[in-house]
Amino acid sequence: MVRLKDRYLLVNIIYTDLPPAQSKTAGSNKPPVSDLLLYNQPTANELRPQTLLKDIRSEIASLFGDCGSGAIDRSLQVKYFSPATSTFILRVSRSHYRLVWAALSFMQTLPAKNGRPCIFRVVRVSGTMRKVEQEAIRRARLLVLAAKDELKGMSSSDALGALLRSDSQQQRTLAIVGGQGDDSASEDGLVED
C-alpha cells in the first residue's frame, strides 16, 4: 500500500490597512490599541474556508495554469480556520506545497465581499498536523505577550519588528516565559519532515 505524504502549511493573515474607526487619534478617549493587534485583527465572519479555498485555487490557476490546478486539485484542503486569530492550516501534497505557497504570496486581498488588503504569511510548513497546531498555539501566546508589553511601554522595537522577528528569538522568549526547554534541534527550522 502506498502512503500519501502531505505537508501542512500554517498561514497567518496580516492586514495592511487600518480601519478608520481604529486608527489612533489624539482627541480620542478610547484606550490605546496595540499596533500588533491592529495588524493581526480577527477576520470578518463572512470569510469561510470554502471561499478561501476557492480563491487559492483560482490564484494557482492564474499563476500556473491548468498544470498547476491539476497538480493540487485533489490534495488541497483547509484543515483548520480560525477567524478570531486570522490563522488557517492548509493540507497539500508534499510534492506541490511550493505552488500553494507561491500562490499565497501573490494574494493581496481577503477573498470576501469588498475584501480588505492583506498579506498571507506562511509561518510554518510541517509533515504533521500536530507540529503545526503547536506552532499556532505558541504564536498566539507570543502575540498576546508582545501586545501586553507594547501597551506597557516595555517594547523597544516597533510593532512590525516584534511581529516579524526571528523564530529562534521567539523560542527563547517562550522558553523563558513558559519555563519550557527546547525539545529538539529540528524545531528551529521552518520546514520539517
GIGIHU-V171977 format. One record per residue. N is the residue number from 1. RES is the residue in one letter. SS is DSSP state (H for helix, E for strand, - for the rest). PSI is psi in whole degrees, -180 to 180 (none if undefined). OMEGA is omega in degrees with one decimal (999 if undefined). Layout:
N|RES|SS|PSI|OMEGA + N|RES|SS|PSI|OMEGA
This chain:
1|M|-|139|-178.2 + 2|V|-|132|177.9 + 3|R|-|128|177.7 + 4|L|-|126|-178.6 + 5|K|-|130|-177.1 + 6|D|E|164|170.3 + 7|R|E|145|177.5 + 8|Y|E|127|-178.9 + 9|L|E|123|173.8 + 10|L|E|121|-174.1 + 11|V|E|132|173.6 + 12|N|E|143|174.3 + 13|I|E|120|179.9 + 14|I|E|123|-177.5 + 15|Y|E|132|-176.7 + 16|T|-|-13|177.1 + 17|D|-|153|177.2 + 18|L|-|126|178.3 + 19|P|-|146|-178.1 + 20|P|-|-29|-178.9 + 21|A|-|-22|-175.4 + 22|Q|-|1|177.8 + 23|S|-|152|-173.8 + 24|K|-|129|175.9 + 25|T|-|150|-176.8 + 26|A|-|-33|-176.7 + 27|G|-|4|-176.9 + 28|S|-|140|177.5 + 29|N|-|10|175.3 + 30|K|-|152|176.7 + 31|P|-|149|-178.4 + 32|P|-|147|178.7 + 33|V|-|135|-179.7 + 34|S|-|141|176.3 + 35|D|H|-35|176.5 + 36|L|H|-41|-179.6 + 37|L|H|-30|177.4 + 38|L|H|-39|178.8 + 39|Y|H|-27|-179.4 + 40|N|-|53|-178.4 + 41|Q|-|159|171.5 + 42|P|-|149|-179.8 + 43|T|-|150|179.9 + 44|A|-|150|-176.6 + 45|N|-|-19|-179.2 + 46|E|-|-12|176.3 + 47|L|-|123|-179.9 + 48|R|-|156|177.1 + 49|P|H|-33|179.5 + 50|Q|H|-42|179.4 + 51|T|H|-34|176.4 + 52|L|H|-46|178.6 + 53|L|H|-42|179.4 + 54|K|H|-41|-179.8 + 55|D|H|-38|177.0 + 56|I|H|-43|179.0 + 57|R|H|-38|178.6 + 58|S|H|-34|176.9 + 59|E|H|-39|176.6 + 60|I|H|-40|178.7 + 61|A|H|-38|180.0 + 62|S|H|-31|179.9 + 63|L|H|-43|-171.2 + 64|F|H|1|176.1 + 65|G|H|-157|-177.8 + 66|D|H|-32|179.6 + 67|C|H|-46|178.5 + 68|G|H|-40|178.7 + 69|S|H|-43|179.6 + 70|G|H|-32|-177.7 + 71|A|H|-36|-175.7 + 72|I|H|2|-171.8 + 73|D|-|-49|-174.8 + 74|R|-|-21|-172.4 + 75|S|-|-20|-176.2 + 76|L|-|127|-177.6 + 77|Q|E|140|173.5 + 78|V|E|114|-178.0 + 79|K|E|-29|-176.8 + 80|Y|E|137|176.1 + 81|F|E|125|179.4 + 82|S|E|107|177.2 + 83|P|-|-25|-178.3 + 84|A|-|-39|-179.3 + 85|T|-|0|-177.4 + 86|S|-|48|-177.3 + 87|T|E|142|172.7 + 88|F|E|159|180.0 + 89|I|E|127|178.0 + 90|L|E|144|171.1 + 91|R|E|132|179.3 + 92|V|E|157|-179.8 + 93|S|E|151|-174.1 + 94|R|H|-34|-176.9 + 95|S|H|-14|-174.9 + 96|H|H|14|-177.0 + 97|Y|H|-24|179.4 + 98|R|H|-31|175.2 + 99|L|H|-43|-179.9 + 100|V|H|-41|178.7 + 101|W|H|-43|178.7 + 102|A|H|-42|179.5 + 103|A|H|-39|177.5 + 104|L|H|-35|179.2 + 105|S|H|-29|-178.9 + 106|F|H|-12|178.3 + 107|M|-|134|-174.1 + 108|Q|-|-14|-179.9 + 109|T|E|158|177.3 + 110|L|-|132|-178.0 + 111|P|-|67|177.5 + 112|A|-|173|178.6 + 113|K|-|129|-175.2 + 114|N|-|52|-175.1 + 115|G|-|139|180.0 + 116|R|-|151|175.3 + 117|P|E|137|-178.5 + 118|C|E|171|175.9 + 119|I|E|132|174.7 + 120|F|E|110|-175.0 + 121|R|E|117|175.9 + 122|V|E|116|-173.8 + 123|V|E|-37|-175.1 + 124|R|E|142|172.7 + 125|V|E|128|-176.9 + 126|S|E|162|178.1 + 127|G|-|-11|-179.7 + 128|T|-|148|178.9 + 129|M|H|-34|-176.8 + 130|R|H|-45|-179.5 + 131|K|H|-36|178.7 + 132|V|H|-40|177.1 + 133|E|H|-41|177.7 + 134|Q|H|-40|178.5 + 135|E|H|-39|178.7 + 136|A|H|-42|178.4 + 137|I|H|-43|-179.9 + 138|R|H|-43|-179.5 + 139|R|H|-36|177.6 + 140|A|H|-41|177.2 + 141|R|H|-44|-180.0 + 142|L|H|-35|178.6 + 143|L|H|-42|179.0 + 144|V|H|-44|179.8 + 145|L|H|-41|179.8 + 146|A|H|-38|178.5 + 147|A|H|-40|177.1 + 148|K|H|-44|179.2 + 149|D|H|-38|-179.6 + 150|E|H|-40|179.0 + 151|L|H|-31|177.6 + 152|K|H|-13|-178.8 + 153|G|-|13|-178.5 + 154|M|-|-15|-176.6 + 155|S|-|130|179.7 + 156|S|-|-17|-179.8 + 157|S|-|169|179.1 + 158|D|-|174|-173.4 + 159|A|H|-41|-179.6 + 160|L|H|-34|176.4 + 161|G|H|-40|177.7 + 162|A|H|-34|-180.0 + 163|L|H|-37|-172.9 + 164|L|-|14|-178.7 + 165|R|-|167|-172.2 + 166|S|-|155|-179.8 + 167|D|H|-35|-178.6 + 168|S|H|-37|177.6 + 169|Q|H|-38|178.3 + 170|Q|H|-36|178.5 + 171|Q|H|-39|176.9 + 172|R|H|-40|178.8 + 173|T|H|-44|179.7 + 174|L|H|-38|179.8 + 175|A|H|-37|179.4 + 176|I|H|-45|-176.7 + 177|V|H|-46|-175.0 + 178|G|H|-13|-179.5 + 179|G|-|22|-178.5 + 180|Q|-|150|174.6 + 181|G|-|172|178.0 + 182|D|-|122|-175.0 + 183|D|-|-52|-177.4 + 184|S|-|164|-179.7 + 185|A|H|-19|-177.8 + 186|S|H|-15|-179.0 + 187|E|H|-10|-179.5 + 188|D|H|-26|-177.0 + 189|G|-|167|179.4 + 190|L|-|-43|-178.3 + 191|V|E|133|-177.1 + 192|E|-|138|178.2 + 193|D|-|none|999
